[in-house]
Amino acid sequence: MANDCFYKVKVTQNSKTETYYWGYFTWPMCLKDIKQLYKDGADAVVLEMITQKQFDKRIAPYTP
């Protein structure tokens, strides 16, 4: 789908940073999750656009 977004997401909270990979979301879905991260106490949320190929390669070990 043309509206799918793929991101590498770095969330910093209390001087700790965790990295997540979001994919197959529309931008409004991403925005909703970003707002929720801040409500949950995130100090910073950094999004890096990645390709669908990069995303699929990253999650391949976790899918059947």
N, C-alpha and C positions, 0 to 999 in steps of 0.2 A: 504494500500500500504506500502511496506517495507521502502520506502524512506521518509515517512511522519515524520516530526519533531514536537515535542510538547515542548513549552517553557513557563516559567514564565519570563517575561522580565521587568526589572526595568530600567527606563530611568531617569537620573538625569540631570537637566538643571537649572541653576541659583539657586542652593541650594534647589530645589524642586524635589522630586522623585515621579514618577507615575508608577504604575504597570499595565502591559498588559499581556494578554495570547494569544499566537500564537499557532495555531494548523493546522494540515493537510497541512503544507507547506513542500516543499523540502528544503534541506540545501541551495542551490543557491538562492532560494526566500528569505530565512531568511537573508542571507548575503547581498543581495541587499537592504533590508529594514534597516539593521543595518548601512550600509554605508549612506543611506539617512538620518537616524536619526542624525548621526554625521554632515552631511552637513547642516542640519537644526539647528545645534547649541547644540546638546547634549554634556554634559561634560563627561558622562559615560553611558555605556549600559552594563547591567549585565544579562546574560542568565542563567537560571537554568532549566535543563532538567526535564520534568515531564512526566508522563505516559499518554497515551490516555484516560484512565479511569479518571484520575485527571482532565484533560482538559475538558472532556465531562461533568463531574459533575459540574465544575466551570461555564460553559456556559449554562447549562440546564435552568436556570431561564430566559435567554435572547432568547431562541429559542422556536418556537411554538410547 
